[in-house]
Amino acid sequence: QVKLVESGGGSVQAGGSLTLSCATSGLFGGSYCVGWFRQPPGKEREGVATWDTDDDTTYADSIKDRFTIFKDNSDNIVRLQMNNLQPEDSGMYYCAASTPGYYEVWKGICSSSRSTHWGQGTRVTVAS
């Protein structure tokens, strides 16, 4: 069973940094992607960044050069380093993983032709 658990959200001042973590389990049997999505208050959810098992990454144009997604070989955690945070970066941040063997990535969006698995989210608040 796939399980994703996010952590690391919080409140920061504009210009500050946060690192979000997505602890994954149950992802085996093929290549897959893990993506970070966010949903600002009153807006639709949007893709932010993706990592896949080829160690390739993609980013949404809106956050490029400020956010970095990465995974250490030593654990099953996909992290999102966020620098120079701005109030418009506030919202719920979710990680998602594709079904192993069935994934596509494009500009910060990780998707699957099978199931996409989601975590519960972690909140980020950036004060001006």
C-alpha positions as CSV (number, residue, x, y, z in Angstrom):
1,Q,0.0,0.0,0.0
2,V,1.4,3.4,-1.0
3,K,1.6,5.9,1.8
4,L,2.8,9.5,1.7
5,V,3.3,11.7,4.7
6,E,4.2,15.4,4.4
7,S,5.9,17.5,7.0
8,G,7.9,20.7,7.3
9,G,5.2,23.3,6.7
10,G,5.0,26.4,8.9
11,S,4.9,30.2,9.0
12,V,7.8,32.4,7.7
13,Q,8.4,36.0,6.8
14,A,8.7,37.0,3.1
15,G,12.2,36.1,1.9
16,G,12.5,33.2,4.3
17,S,13.0,29.5,3.5
18,L,11.3,26.2,4.3
19,T,12.0,22.6,3.5
20,L,9.1,20.3,3.1
21,S,9.5,16.5,3.3
22,C,7.4,13.8,1.8
23,A,8.1,10.4,3.3
24,T,7.1,7.6,0.9
25,S,6.5,4.0,1.3
26,G,5.0,1.2,-0.8
27,L,6.4,2.5,-4.1
28,F,8.0,-0.5,-5.9
29,G,7.5,-2.5,-9.0
30,G,8.6,0.2,-11.6
31,S,9.7,3.7,-12.2
32,Y,7.6,6.4,-10.7
33,C,7.4,10.2,-10.0
34,V,6.7,12.1,-6.9
35,G,5.4,15.6,-7.2
36,W,4.7,18.6,-4.9
37,F,1.5,20.4,-5.5
38,R,0.1,23.4,-3.8
39,Q,-3.4,25.0,-3.4
40,P,-3.5,28.7,-2.4
41,P,-6.6,29.8,-0.5
42,G,-9.5,30.1,-2.9
43,K,-7.6,28.8,-5.9
44,E,-7.1,25.6,-7.7
45,R,-4.4,23.1,-7.0
46,E,-1.3,23.5,-9.1
47,G,1.8,21.5,-9.7
48,V,5.1,22.9,-8.3
49,A,7.9,20.4,-8.8
50,T,8.5,16.7,-9.7
51,W,11.2,14.2,-9.1
52,D,11.3,10.7,-10.8
53,T,13.3,7.6,-10.3
54,D,15.6,8.6,-13.2
55,D,16.5,11.5,-10.8
56,D,15.1,14.0,-13.3
57,T,13.2,17.0,-12.1
58,T,10.7,19.5,-13.5
59,Y,9.4,22.8,-12.2
60,A,6.5,25.1,-12.7
61,D,7.6,28.3,-14.3
62,S,6.2,30.3,-11.4
63,I,8.7,28.9,-8.9
64,K,11.7,28.1,-11.0
65,D,15.1,29.0,-9.5
66,R,13.5,29.4,-6.0
67,F,12.5,25.9,-5.3
68,T,14.5,22.7,-5.5
69,I,13.1,19.1,-5.3
70,F,15.5,16.3,-4.4
71,K,15.8,12.9,-2.9
72,D,18.7,11.5,-1.0
73,N,19.7,7.9,-1.8
74,S,19.8,7.1,1.9
75,D,16.1,7.4,2.5
76,N,12.7,7.4,0.9
77,I,12.0,11.1,1.5
78,V,11.4,13.6,-1.4
79,R,12.2,17.1,-0.2
80,L,11.2,20.5,-1.5
81,Q,13.6,23.3,-0.6
82,M,11.8,26.6,-0.9
83,N,13.8,29.8,-0.8
84,N,12.8,33.5,-1.1
85,L,9.3,32.7,-0.1
86,Q,6.6,35.2,-1.0
87,P,3.1,35.7,0.3
88,E,1.7,34.2,-2.9
89,D,3.5,30.9,-2.1
90,S,1.1,30.4,0.9
91,G,-1.3,27.5,0.8
92,M,-1.6,23.8,1.4
93,Y,1.3,21.8,0.0
94,Y,0.6,18.2,-1.0
95,C,2.9,15.5,-2.3
96,A,1.7,12.9,-4.8
97,A,3.1,9.8,-6.3
98,S,2.2,7.9,-9.5
99,T,1.5,4.3,-9.7
100,P,4.9,2.6,-10.4
101,G,5.4,2.0,-14.1
102,Y,2.8,4.5,-15.2
103,Y,3.8,8.1,-14.9
104,E,4.2,11.3,-16.8
105,V,5.8,14.6,-15.7
106,W,5.6,18.0,-17.2
107,K,6.4,21.4,-15.7
108,G,5.9,20.5,-12.1
109,I,3.1,18.0,-12.6
110,C,3.4,14.4,-11.7
111,S,0.5,12.3,-13.1
112,S,-0.4,8.7,-13.8
113,S,-2.5,6.8,-16.3
114,R,-3.3,4.6,-13.3
115,S,-3.8,5.9,-9.8
116,T,-2.2,8.9,-8.3
117,H,-1.6,8.6,-4.5
118,W,-1.8,11.7,-2.3
119,G,-0.7,12.7,1.2
120,Q,-2.7,14.8,3.6
121,G,-0.8,18.0,3.0
122,T,1.2,20.5,5.1
123,R,0.4,24.2,5.4
124,V,2.8,27.0,4.4
125,T,2.0,30.6,5.4
126,V,4.2,33.4,4.3
127,A,3.7,36.8,5.9
128,S,4.5,40.0,4.1
